[in-house]
């Protein structure tokens, strides 16, 4: 009997392909587990247990057979002409392209300009793979990682000497230990945070997002996780080496950054709380421009904490070895600027002062309101924009809900119409879609929920729904909103109780190599197809991804085919699968794992 239809249409002729596909996927993730228990990922017992429990039979319930281009679900096939990327020289192990020390020293030191982003031109970019240091080990799972970091991952002892009496960090054999101390909290971060909690409501979910300027090794942010507060920690790449690297090795959100001449890469009204613990920022200088920048990113009703000089200068000037009159003038300037910003001082005790930004600027006195106001026509346009010595108008978009309720509640920025083109229906549909996508990811990569991946990045975060669907105390997500994205949704993401940053993926991210465990890229390569090469973006992804880290790339099948060809030369193991809505959908998903290799390992054979 003749079957009607296109003779080339084999949709109903599955044959053995689904079985082979399932077996191939099982083998792929078995190899992933073998890598993670091979001894390279020292101390990583989680992956072993997860691998034992993995039941690959569930894959037979999913159709990964391709009906477009013969690719989805098919294993990598050898192909001639693939470009092979060689390892970079060992001197580039901790290379941070836009914060390179040698380049930085060519810029003026005034207002910390030399510590800002200064990216290399195209002709100076490295087209090689950044190696991991010899002995590199998979970080300990959270919360052990908060207190212990393998020495081999960031082998810099200068902080253990310079901060020895301040209990920041200690070197013990083959690990660094972080006791939770700090210059301003000698009794430990817990005791310090408890003191703040006597003034700031840290236990009811109303304070969820925090900014720590000059964060050191980010112990404040590390211990705030106990309060379900997620902190964006920033510090410059300075003479101490590796402060931000230590923070990320510990599993704490952090970026290389500084308050200098450029606006912080966050939208207005983002953070519930901001903090400076002896961060050496001249808050009273330059007419208070840095306090005004903190005010810009602080939401109405948010808190600003300053501990250390000049607070309580009368009692501490001898220990600080600074003149009384200098410290007195510095505090006077800070107090005057706080009044101009319409901040209410809520607490001063010992060396800690706390201000609260008022909910409504109508409460300010006439004198306070006389300060110059910024033009707020495009408050989200901050990428490489110079700080302005003005006050950003306060927009109260309605009351904020406590976390975790606010994670899936309709953000007031949407209900108020502050973000053009976004509606309640679009938000709710986006939330549903990403719950479905993430569930599909977990069926393929079964260790996503295990705690194996702590530091996660979403390269094109949209409304933050991927992060919301991933929400777990075992992990955090850096939500990146590309500067060329059609809609500036980062304010919505912060309102949901998530953290994020603006970034242009034609440039390197402000982080050290090997600082993310899992990278998610939704339509990133389609977005940047006319802006910069996929090769540049993939090499940056490889730089910031840990050995044995995972990548999930979601895009059109034609785009993924080009991406897949490039990563064949990058020591990644890949597998493309069909969209969870079926094989006829042109959007596919590429799963990848970065192979373990270290400096001196020039082997290019795949596993």
Secondary structure, 3 states (H helix, E strand, C coil): CCCCCCCCCCCCCCCCHHHHHHHHHHHHHHHHHHHHCCCCCCCCCHHHHHHHHCCHHHHHHCCCCCCCCCCCCCCCCCCCCCCCCCECCHHHCCCCHHHCHHHHCCCCCHHHHHHCCCCCCHHHCCCCECCECCCCCCCCCCCHHHHEEEHHHHCCCHHHHHCHHHCCCEEECCEEECCCCCCCCCCCHHHHHHHHHCCCCCCCCCCCEEEEECCCCCHHHHHHHHHCCEEEEEECCCCCCCHHHHHHHCCCCEEECCCCCECCCCCCCCEEEEEEECCCCCCCCHHHHHHHHHHHHEEEEEEEEEECCCCCHHHHHHHHCCCHHHHHHHHHHHHHHHHHCCEEEEEEECCEEEEEECCCHHHCCCCHHHCCECCCCCCCCCCCCECCCCECCCCCCCCCCCCCHHHHCCCHHHHCCCCCCCCHHHHHHHHHHHHHHHHHHHHHCCCCCCCCCCEEEECCCCCCHHHHHHCCCCCEEEEEEECCCCCCCHHHHHHCCCEEEEECCCCCCCCCCCCEEEEEEECHHHHCCCCCCHHHHHHHHHHHEEEEEEEEEEEEHHHHHHHHHHHCCCCEEEEEEECCCCCCCCEEEEEEEECCCECCCCCCCCC
